Amino acid sequence: QVQLVESGGGLVQAGGSLRLSCAASGRTVSSANMGWFRRAPGKEREFVATITWSGGITAYADSVKGRFTISRDAAKNTVYLQMNNLRPEDTAVYYCAVLDYRLAPTGYWGQGTQVTVSS
């Protein structure tokens, strides 16, 4: 059974930084691609970043590229999202997910962590 637990969210002023963590467990995660998504109030869920487990290849949404960095620590079974130069429009609940080989969500999600960026 796959378990994903996000942490690291909080309240930060515009221009500040946060690092989100996604602690993963389960057989599916051992060689899985992973991704971060977010859902802002009144909006649909959107893609933020992905990373391949085997090669560490990353991809980012245009809205966060140059500001966010996705990474992993295999020994800790943890995926991170370093968020710099945060903007109010980054305010959302951030979720990590297990992705399939096509980088599409598999249905395994964490519970989410709230990020709030004040003006």
N, C-alpha and C positions, 0 to 999 in steps of 0.2 A: 504494500500500500504506500503510495507516494504522499509525503507530507511536505508542505512548503510554508514557512513562517517568515513573514516580512517584519522588519524592525528598522528604526532609525529616523522615522518621520518626526515632524514637529512643526513649530512655528518659527519662521525666520524672516528677517527683513529682506527686501529686494536687494540683490547684489551679494547676498550671503550664500553659504554652501551647506549641504547636507550629504551624508553618505548613507544610502539605504542598503540593508542586508537582506538576503533571502537564504535562510538555512534550509537545506533540502535533505531528505532521506528517502530511502526506498530503492528498489531495484531499477525502476524506470529512469531514475535520475542519474544513475551511475555513469551512463554514457550519453546523456540527453543534451540536446540543444535547449537553451533557456532564453527567456525574454522578459522584458519589463513592459507593462502597459499602464495606462492611467485613465481615470474617469473623473472628469470635472463635473460640478453640479449642473444639471440640466443638459449635459452633453453625452454623446456616445463614448464608449471605450475606444481608446486609440493606442496604436503602436508607439512605443518609445525607443526601444533598443533590443537587439538580439545578439547572442554570442553562441558560436558552435562549441560544443564540449571538447571535441577532438583536436581542432586546430586553433581555437580561440579567435575565429574570424568574427568581426563585429559589424553591425549595421545600425544606423540611427535614423530617426525621423528628422526631417529638415529643420523642424522647430527647435530641436535640442542639439543638433550637431555642432561641435565646437565648445559646448558648455557641459555636456554630460559624457561620462565614460563608464561603460559596462566592463566588468572584469570578473574573474573567478579565482577561487582558491580551492583546488581540488582536494587538498588534505583536510580542509574544514567543511567540504561539501557545501560551500557557500558562494553565492553570486552577489556581486555588489553593483550599485549604481552611484557613482560619484556625481553630484549635482552642484555645479558652480554657476556663479552669476545668475542666481535664480530670479525669476520675474513673477509678478502677480499671476500671470496667465499660466504659470506652472502649477498653481494650486489645484490639487486633485487627490484622490485616493490612488496610490500606486500599488500595483499588483505584479507579482512575478508568476511565471507560468512555464510549464514544461512544453516544449515545442517538438513537433515531429521533424522528420528529415527534410521536409519542405519549409521548415520554419513557421508552420502553422500551429496554433494552439491545439493541444490534445484534450483539453478539458480539465487538466490538473492545475488548479490555481491556489495561491495563498489567500489569506483573509484580507490582505491589504493593509497599508499604513498611510495615514493622512499626512500630507504635506501642505502647509499653508504659508503662502508668501505674502507679506504685508507690504503696502506701498510706502 
